[in-house]
Amino acid sequence: MPLLTVNNLTKHFGGLTAVSRVNLEANENELIGLIGPNGAGKTTLFNLLTGVYEPSEGDVLLHTDGKDQRLNGMKPYKVADLGLSRTFQNIRLFKELTVMDNVLIAMNAKNKEGFLTSVFRLPKFYQTEARMREEVLSLLNIFDMASKIDTLAKNLPYGEQRRLEIVRALATKPKVLFLDEPAAGMNPQETAELTKLIRKIQREFGLTIVLIEHDMNLVMDVCERIYVLEYGQVIAHGTPVEIKNNPRVIQAYLGGEL
């Protein structure tokens, strides 16, 4: 059984249909690519899956712990609490906060300390804070960013800001991680490092990853299956080899041989 199922998902904005009857499945520990021309509806689909938008039609179902959880209409924080986390096409870090604080804020979403414990700074509050800081440091170590814990996010190089956003998403301990154009604006060296990073995330965290990306070399290199959107509809899905050689995909998006 897949971890995430999308059935006939549709989103209307007035008279415009941005996403139309999309069907998608994501299995546990699978790395899926989502590609298509600009305006194909990829980010809108991510917004539907993570609670930013409510579907006009269709269902988003999370299969976990022997239950089918319908995500339609849930607020983004509820969706994140169930294990779906994301990054954004445009970096959305807390630029004036340190690397440590950016990740702590995300990790705090899983902190279930009571109101009185937090307000009165009871011993358990400090114990929890110390544990969370250790977890953040461990996470940053994995991504070679432990030396930057006191650096303001705005002072990080662009590639490291992208990496920090991924670390922050991982701090919520997701089951499914959505990456929205993580290589956008990166130079070839940064993109090569990102490719290694994505592989490392899947290997070490055992996550399901859904990736929107325009860099076809990255997509073909890391993804196990690929869905192709055009005008809000899925026009093809399959393995990288199948997608690379699909005439309709070549005509609609790839534009020729890779």
Secondary structure as UniProt FT lines:
FT   STRAND          4..13
FT   TURN            14..15
FT   STRAND          16..26
FT   TURN            28..29
FT   STRAND          31..35
FT   TURN            38..39
FT   HELIX           42..49
FT   TURN            50..51
FT   STRAND          57..64
FT   TURN            65..66
FT   STRAND          67..70
FT   TURN            72..73
FT   HELIX           76..81
FT   TURN            82..83
FT   STRAND          84..86
FT   TURN            95..96
FT   HELIX           99..107
FT   HELIX           108..110
FT   HELIX           115..119
FT   TURN            120..121
FT   HELIX           123..142
FT   TURN            143..144
FT   HELIX           146..148
FT   TURN            149..150
FT   HELIX           153..155
FT   HELIX           158..170
FT   TURN            171..172
FT   STRAND          176..180
FT   TURN            182..185
FT   HELIX           188..205
FT   STRAND          208..212
FT   HELIX           216..222
FT   STRAND          225..230
FT   TURN            231..232
FT   STRAND          233..238
FT   HELIX           240..244
FT   HELIX           247..249
FT   HELIX           250..254
//
